[in-house]
Amino acid sequence: MITRLILASALALAATSAALAADAPKSTAECMEQAFALAGTAQEKKLSDDKAGQVDELLAKMEDACTSEKFADAAKAADEINAAIGK
């Protein structure tokens, strides 16, 4: 049930995250929404263990940047995540 909720939320946010990924987020909430959407997209891709580990590290880096309000760093991490998942 939780997986379905996460997946549904991620799909709903995926459209907005694609548009927002080009620009740095403007708030911690917006930044975390982007990270959440990217996590859902990565989960859908069924990545190899190595690639999934890389994405997990990048997501942690992005979340740290979000909570530290370093939105440019978060945007850079988001770009790296998109590249890693082939988006």
PyMOL commands that set and color helices and strands:
alter all, ss='L'
color gray80, all
select helices_A, chain A and resi 2-20+28-45+49-67+71-85
alter helices_A, ss='H'
color red, helices_A
deselect
rebuild
show_as cartoon
